[in-house]
Amino acid sequence: MDYLSSIEMARRWGISDRRVRVLCAQGKIEGVERRGRAYLIPADAIKPVDGRRFRNYEISGQFLAMFSRIDALAEQLNQHRPLSPGELRRLQENFLVEYTYNSNAIEGSTLTLQETALVLEGLTIDQKPLKHHLEAVGHRDAFLFVQQLVSEKVKISERIIKQVHTLVLMDSPEDRGVYRRLPVRIAGAHQELTEPLKIAEQMQNLVSEFGKINLHPIEAAALFHLKFEGIHPFIDGNGRTGRLIMNLALMQNGYPPIDVKFADRKRYFECFEQYFDNNNSSAMVRMVAQYLEKRIVETIGILSSVGQTAHIE
């Protein structure tokens, strides 16, 4: 790995050498090596965002560098905005098919990625359950609704969660947007899910607490997801709805949505186990953050290539 001195990095970032050294000392730049009184900084290190962005948040030291890096990348992404209608459509279409496939596959859908794309185009896949067709269409419609909520700056509420669930559960009209009235258990899990009579109260408390929480938006979104799935308010569709609401929270804070991969489901479920068994949310926070960082980097790469192509043409 190539390294630069604090003076060289200060010149690159347009800030003082003293400021770079302070950032190194505070652990806000990852990969830094200390040699005596000098700091060696990875040449590809990302300039941390202005610390004032974090002054209203309670941030654990284990997340500080990670959140700083992601927010710096998010600022780079914002430099590409506003995007053209064509760019927005390209990004949305590419993401939506994979997101719908993965989110439904985690919950047991047998549609492949290619089949999901065909279903979203209006085609029917032979020998695949109608339920899985409806789940794909419902998830797409729910995500488009989430995007609309973001553009209209609508806050998360019980009503919004029920509306998202209503779209998700297209295949079960009688259960759409209705809190469950039966006790349920998650196969293989030790977690005691909320009793039906307590669901309404706990959902009200969850939404109220989320509106007042002073955690960094990434940690807040991950924690909301953990608590929502612990309540498990609906008879079906909790996972898909929960991931959509988590993305709504991220998008409301200027981040792109994330797509938890079907292939990564074991790690995803282990994040819940760590929270329910040990009250430790760090695994889920890191998973959400890592997915988010990867998505931002990929999006910047796509937009940069589009810009280069346009310049050449």
C-alpha positions, 0 to 999 in steps of 0.5 A, a space after each residue: 500500500 502506498 502512503 503519504 505524509 500528513 503534509 502531502 495529504 493536507 495538500 491533497 485535501 486542501 486543509 492544514 497539516 495540523 488538521 490532518 494530524 488531529 484527524 489521525 490522532 482521533 482515529 477518523 482516518 483508517 489505515 494510518 500508521 504512526 512512526 514516531 511523531 509522524 503519521 503515514 496515511 494510505 494514499 487512497 484514504 478518504 477525506 473525513 467529513 466536517 466533524 460538526 456533522 456528528 456533533 448532535 449524534 451519540 457515536 460509539 468509537 467503534 463506528 466513528 471512522 466507518 461512519 466518517 468514511 461513508 459520509 465522505 463518500 456520500 458527499 462525493 456522490 452528492 457532487 454528481 447530483 442532480 442526476 438526469 432522468 436517464 441516469 436515475 432510471 438506469 440506477 433504479 432499474 438495475 437496483 430494483 430487480 436485484 433488491 426485489 429478488 434478494 428480499 423475496 428470496 430471503 423469505 422463500 421465493 423460488 423466483 430466480 433473478 432473471 425470472 424476477 426481472 421477467 415478472 416485473 416486466 409483466 410476464 408469467 413464469 410457468 410452474 412457479 407459484 402465483 404467490 411468488 409472482 405477486 410478491 415480486 410485483 408487491 415488493 416493487 410497488 412498495 419500493 416505488 412508494 418508499 421513493 415517493 415518501 422520500 421525495 415528499 419528505 414524509 416521516 416514518 409512522 405506524 400509518 406509513 409502515 402499514 401502507 408499505 406492508 399493504 403493498 408488500 402483502 399483495 397475495 394476502 388481502 385479509 392480512 394487509 396492513 393489519 397487526 397480527 392477532 395470533 402468537 408466532 415463532 420464528 423457526 430456529 430462533 430463541 427470541 420471544 416475539 411480542 404478544 399480539 395484545 402488546 403489538 400496537 403499544 410497542 409499535 407506537 413506542 418504537 416509532 416515537 423513540 425513533 423520532 427522538 433518537 440521536 444516534 447516527 442515521 446508519 446506526 438508527 436505521 439498523 437498530 430500528 430494523 432489529 427492534 421492528 423484527 423483534 416485535 414482528 407486528 404482522 402475520 407475514 411480510 415482516 422481513 420485506 417490510 422491515 428492510 423497506 422501512 430501513 431503506 426509507 430511513 436511510 434514504 430520508 438521510 440522503 443515502 442510497 438504499 441497500 440490498 441485503 443479498 440472499 447469499 448473505 442471509 446466514 450472516 444477516 440472521 446471525 445479526 438478529 441472534 446477536 441482538 436478541 441473545 446479547 442485546 448487541 446491535 453492532 453486527 447489524 450496524 456493521 452489516 448495514 454500513 458495509 452494504 451502504 459503503 459498497 453501494 455508494 462506491 459502486 454508484 459513484 463508479 457508474 456515474 463517473 463512467 457515464 460522465 466520462 462517456 458523455 465527455 468523450 461523445 
